[in-house]
Amino acid sequence: MKKYILFLLVLLCAATTGMAAKKKYTTHMTDKGMIYFICPAKMEKTKGSLAEKPLLYDITCPPQNDTVSVTATIWTKNPYRAEKAGIVVSGNIQKTVDVENIYVEPCKSRYISRVRFKILWTELKELFQSQTPFAIEFNDNVSFMFPVKQWAARREEVSNIIQIIEFNRK
């Protein structure tokens, strides 16, 4: 009886862990394969940043593709156009990418800018395997970073999703 109850507890824990990960991403089947959408999350604005609120970003992983698309929402006091995004680890820019501006619109006393940039699949994996949180710096002193206290949880969430995507791509 004890073994049976232990087995049920292990099974229940495994099932709820999988469901928790599933809530962090969605999938969509296309004729080219499965698209994975990692649900929106926040990065805090850095001290001195001209951003008015945290960055809200999501990640789209197309099927069998070497690049991923990062789409982000930036709130600023004035209309803002991003040109470049720098991926920063330990204070050093690891990569700079061009940014596509999707739209800018007013919202109360602020402006919302929706932007997109692409990075390599391998770079995404490296960023979320690192023990050190990364930052994103857009032009004109608009920058964001994961707080150290939140990094471990976000890192684990995205790493688990990456593992699922890689498993399913094989």
C-alpha contacts under 8 A as a table, 3 or more apart, distances in Angstrom:
res1	aa1	res2	aa2	distance
1	M	4	Y	5.05
1	M	5	I	6.32
2	K	5	I	5.19
2	K	6	L	6.08
3	K	6	L	5.03
3	K	7	F	6.01
4	Y	7	F	5.07
4	Y	8	L	6.28
5	I	8	L	5.08
5	I	9	L	6.21
6	L	9	L	5.10
6	L	10	V	6.23
7	F	10	V	5.20
7	F	11	L	6.13
8	L	11	L	5.01
8	L	12	L	6.00
9	L	12	L	5.05
9	L	13	C	6.14
10	V	13	C	5.17
10	V	14	A	6.18
11	L	14	A	5.18
11	L	15	A	6.15
12	L	15	A	5.13
12	L	16	T	6.20
13	C	16	T	5.29
13	C	17	T	6.11
14	A	17	T	5.22
14	A	18	G	6.33
15	A	18	G	5.28
15	A	19	M	6.29
16	T	19	M	4.94
16	T	20	A	6.09
17	T	20	A	5.14
17	T	21	A	6.43
18	G	21	A	5.22
18	G	22	K	6.21
19	M	22	K	4.92
19	M	23	K	6.38
20	A	23	K	5.35
20	A	24	K	7.04
21	A	24	K	5.39
21	A	25	Y	7.23
21	A	157	E	6.84
21	A	160	N	7.27
21	A	161	I	6.97
22	K	25	Y	5.57
22	K	26	T	6.99
23	K	26	T	7.39
24	K	38	I	6.14
24	K	39	C	5.43
24	K	157	E	7.52
25	Y	36	Y	6.82
25	Y	37	F	5.41
25	Y	38	I	4.31
25	Y	39	C	5.13
25	Y	161	I	7.47
26	T	36	Y	5.93
26	T	37	F	5.22
26	T	38	I	6.64
26	T	39	C	7.26
27	T	34	M	6.48
27	T	35	I	5.54
27	T	36	Y	4.67
27	T	37	F	6.12
28	H	34	M	5.68
28	H	35	I	5.18
28	H	36	Y	6.73
29	M	32	K	7.96
29	M	33	G	5.76
29	M	34	M	4.47
29	M	35	I	6.23
30	T	33	G	5.11
30	T	34	M	5.99
30	T	35	I	7.21
32	K	63	P	6.53
33	G	63	P	5.16
33	G	64	Q	7.50
34	M	62	P	7.06
34	M	63	P	5.26
35	I	60	T	7.21
35	I	61	C	5.80
35	I	62	P	4.69
35	I	63	P	5.34
36	Y	60	T	5.87
36	Y	61	C	5.02
36	Y	62	P	6.51
36	Y	63	P	7.78
36	Y	165	I	7.51
37	F	58	D	7.36
37	F	59	I	5.88
37	F	60	T	4.55
37	F	61	C	6.28
38	I	58	D	5.81
38	I	59	I	5.05
38	I	60	T	6.26
38	I	61	C	7.98
38	I	158	V	7.88
38	I	161	I	7.90
39	C	58	D	5.54
39	C	59	I	7.12
40	P	56	L	6.27
40	P	57	Y	5.19
40	P	58	D	4.35
40	P	59	I	7.62
41	A	56	L	5.64
41	A	57	Y	5.60
41	A	58	D	6.48
42	K	54	P	6.10
42	K	55	L	5.43
42	K	56	L	4.64
42	K	57	Y	6.34
43	M	54	P	5.57
43	M	55	L	5.10
43	M	56	L	6.66
43	M	57	Y	7.86
43	M	144	F	5.71
43	M	145	M	5.33
43	M	146	F	5.10
43	M	147	P	7.67
44	E	53	K	7.56
44	E	54	P	4.49
44	E	55	L	6.36
44	E	144	F	5.34
44	E	145	M	5.41
44	E	146	F	6.01
44	E	147	P	6.87
45	K	49	S	6.23
45	K	51	A	6.43
45	K	52	E	7.80
45	K	53	K	6.58
45	K	54	P	5.07
45	K	55	L	6.82
45	K	142	V	7.86
45	K	143	S	5.89
45	K	144	F	4.19
45	K	145	M	6.29
46	T	49	S	5.42
46	T	143	S	5.76
46	T	144	F	5.10
46	T	145	M	6.18
48	G	141	N	7.68
49	S	141	N	5.47
49	S	142	V	4.93
49	S	143	S	5.55
49	S	144	F	7.70
50	L	76	T	6.62
50	L	77	K	7.85
50	L	140	D	7.86
50	L	141	N	5.99
50	L	142	V	5.18
50	L	143	S	7.74
51	A	54	P	7.40
51	A	74	I	6.86
51	A	75	W	5.74
51	A	76	T	4.87
51	A	77	K	7.50
51	A	142	V	5.52
51	A	143	S	7.21
52	E	75	W	5.33
52	E	76	T	5.00
52	E	77	K	6.58
52	E	110	R	7.81
53	K	74	I	7.41
53	K	75	W	5.66
53	K	76	T	7.55
54	P	74	I	7.53
54	P	75	W	7.71
54	P	144	F	7.16
55	L	72	A	6.63
55	L	73	T	5.88
55	L	74	I	5.54
55	L	75	W	7.58
55	L	144	F	6.60
56	L	72	A	5.52
56	L	73	T	5.17
56	L	74	I	7.11
57	Y	70	V	6.75
57	Y	71	T	5.53
57	Y	72	A	4.11
57	Y	73	T	6.33
58	D	70	V	5.81
58	D	71	T	5.46
58	D	72	A	6.50
59	I	68	V	6.82
59	I	69	S	5.70
59	I	70	V	4.63
59	I	71	T	6.42
60	T	68	V	5.78
60	T	69	S	5.13
60	T	70	V	6.51
61	C	65	N	7.52
61	C	67	T	7.37
61	C	68	V	4.91
61	C	69	S	6.67
62	P	65	N	5.74
62	P	67	T	7.75
62	P	68	V	6.76
63	P	169	R	7.84
64	Q	169	R	6.99
65	N	68	V	7.55
65	N	121	W	7.78
66	D	120	L	5.67
66	D	121	W	5.28
66	D	122	T	7.69
67	T	118	K	6.31
67	T	119	I	5.50
67	T	120	L	4.22
67	T	121	W	5.03
68	V	118	K	5.56
68	V	119	I	5.62
68	V	120	L	6.10
68	V	121	W	5.87
68	V	124	L	7.85
69	S	116	R	6.73
69	S	117	F	5.85
69	S	118	K	4.56
69	S	119	I	6.73
70	V	116	R	5.55
70	V	117	F	5.39
70	V	118	K	5.98
70	V	119	I	7.70
71	T	114	R	7.23
71	T	115	V	5.70
71	T	116	R	4.29
71	T	117	F	6.62
72	A	114	R	5.75
72	A	115	V	5.34
72	A	116	R	6.24
73	T	112	I	6.60
73	T	113	S	5.69
73	T	114	R	4.62
73	T	115	V	6.48
74	I	112	I	5.69
74	I	113	S	5.07
74	I	114	R	6.42
74	I	115	V	7.86
75	W	110	R	6.48
75	W	111	Y	5.62
75	W	112	I	4.73
75	W	113	S	6.41
76	T	79	P	6.85
76	T	80	Y	6.81
76	T	110	R	5.69
76	T	111	Y	5.32
76	T	112	I	6.64
76	T	113	S	7.88
77	K	109	S	6.99
77	K	110	R	4.74
77	K	111	Y	6.01
78	N	110	R	6.66
78	N	111	Y	6.01
79	P	104	V	6.73
79	P	105	E	7.73
79	P	106	P	7.86
79	P	111	Y	5.59
79	P	112	I	7.66
79	P	113	S	7.56
80	Y	104	V	7.22
80	Y	111	Y	7.52
80	Y	113	S	6.41
81	R	101	N	6.70
81	R	104	V	7.84
81	R	113	S	7.22
82	A	85	A	7.64
82	A	99	V	6.25
82	A	100	E	7.69
82	A	101	N	6.65
82	A	115	V	7.35
82	A	138	F	6.24
82	A	139	N	6.12
83	E	98	D	6.07
83	E	99	V	5.20
83	E	100	E	7.41
83	E	101	N	7.94
83	E	138	F	7.30
83	E	139	N	6.41
84	K	96	T	6.55
84	K	97	V	5.60
84	K	98	D	4.68
84	K	99	V	5.22
84	K	138	F	5.70
84	K	139	N	5.96
85	A	96	T	5.55
85	A	97	V	5.36
85	A	98	D	6.47
85	A	99	V	6.46
85	A	117	F	7.75
85	A	136	I	6.40
85	A	137	E	5.51
85	A	138	F	4.47
85	A	139	N	6.89
86	G	93	I	6.02
86	G	94	Q	7.29
86	G	95	K	5.70
86	G	96	T	4.30
86	G	97	V	6.49
86	G	136	I	5.59
86	G	137	E	4.96
86	G	138	F	6.31
87	I	93	I	5.65
87	I	94	Q	5.59
87	I	95	K	5.31
87	I	96	T	6.33
87	I	134	F	6.93
87	I	135	A	5.96
87	I	136	I	4.94
87	I	137	E	6.64
88	V	91	G	5.88
88	V	92	N	5.29
88	V	93	I	4.29
88	V	94	Q	5.61
88	V	95	K	7.41
88	V	134	F	5.55
88	V	135	A	4.94
88	V	136	I	6.06
88	V	137	E	7.24
89	V	92	N	5.40
89	V	93	I	6.46
89	V	94	Q	6.58
89	V	132	T	7.04
89	V	133	P	6.88
89	V	134	F	4.77
89	V	135	A	6.50
90	S	132	T	7.00
90	S	133	P	7.87
90	S	134	F	7.23
93	I	96	T	7.25
97	V	117	F	6.82
97	V	118	K	7.24
97	V	119	I	7.59
98	D	117	F	6.41
99	V	115	V	6.56
99	V	116	R	5.74
99	V	117	F	4.91
100	E	115	V	5.61
100	E	116	R	5.10
100	E	117	F	6.17
101	N	104	V	7.92
101	N	113	S	7.47
101	N	114	R	6.32
101	N	115	V	4.55
101	N	116	R	6.54
102	I	113	S	7.58
102	I	114	R	5.37
102	I	115	V	5.31
102	I	116	R	7.12
103	Y	113	S	5.84
103	Y	114	R	5.40
103	Y	115	V	7.27
104	V	111	Y	6.72
104	V	112	I	5.54
104	V	113	S	4.39
104	V	114	R	6.43
105	E	111	Y	5.59
105	E	112	I	5.35
105	E	113	S	6.68
106	P	109	S	7.41
106	P	110	R	5.97
106	P	111	Y	4.36
106	P	112	I	6.18
107	C	110	R	5.24
107	C	111	Y	5.50
107	C	112	I	6.61
108	K	111	Y	7.83
119	I	123	E	6.55
119	I	124	L	6.94
120	L	123	E	5.12
120	L	124	L	6.43
121	W	124	L	5.17
121	W	125	K	6.38
122	T	125	K	5.13
122	T	126	E	6.23
123	E	126	E	5.01
123	E	127	L	6.14
124	L	127	L	5.20
124	L	128	F	6.43
125	K	128	F	5.38
125	K	129	Q	6.05
125	K	159	S	7.34
125	K	162	I	7.18
126	E	129	Q	5.06
126	E	130	S	6.26
127	L	130	S	5.57
127	L	133	P	7.87
127	L	134	F	6.91
128	F	131	Q	7.96
128	F	155	R	5.18
128	F	156	E	7.81
128	F	158	V	6.74
128	F	159	S	6.09
129	Q	155	R	7.01
129	Q	159	S	6.86
130	S	133	P	7.10
131	Q	152	A	7.66
132	T	151	W	7.97
133	P	145	M	7.29
133	P	146	F	5.85
133	P	147	P	7.53
133	P	148	V	6.60
133	P	151	W	5.95
134	F	145	M	6.22
134	F	146	F	6.65
135	A	143	S	7.23
135	A	144	F	5.56
135	A	145	M	4.20
135	A	146	F	6.71
136	I	143	S	5.68
136	I	144	F	5.35
136	I	145	M	6.46
137	E	141	N	7.18
137	E	142	V	6.07
137	E	143	S	4.23
137	E	144	F	6.43
138	F	141	N	6.62
138	F	142	V	5.21
138	F	143	S	5.83
139	N	142	V	6.23
146	F	150	Q	6.62
146	F	151	W	5.86
147	P	150	Q	5.42
147	P	151	W	6.15
148	V	151	W	5.12
148	V	152	A	7.50
149	K	152	A	7.00
150	Q	153	A	5.74
150	Q	154	R	6.40
151	W	154	R	5.23
151	W	155	R	5.76
152	A	155	R	5.11
152	A	156	E	6.14
153	A	156	E	5.23
153	A	157	E	6.24
154	R	157	E	5.05
154	R	158	V	6.20
155	R	158	V	5.46
155	R	159	S	5.92
156	E	159	S	5.05
156	E	160	N	6.05
157	E	160	N	5.34
157	E	161	I	6.46
158	V	161	I	5.01
158	V	162	I	6.08
159	S	162	I	5.02
159	S	163	Q	6.15
160	N	163	Q	5.04
160	N	164	I	6.34
161	I	164	I	5.04
161	I	165	I	6.19
162	I	165	I	5.06
162	I	166	E	6.12
163	Q	166	E	5.20
163	Q	167	F	6.09
164	I	167	F	5.10
164	I	168	N	6.19
165	I	168	N	5.22
165	I	169	R	6.15
166	E	169	R	5.08
166	E	170	K	6.60
167	F	170	K	5.70
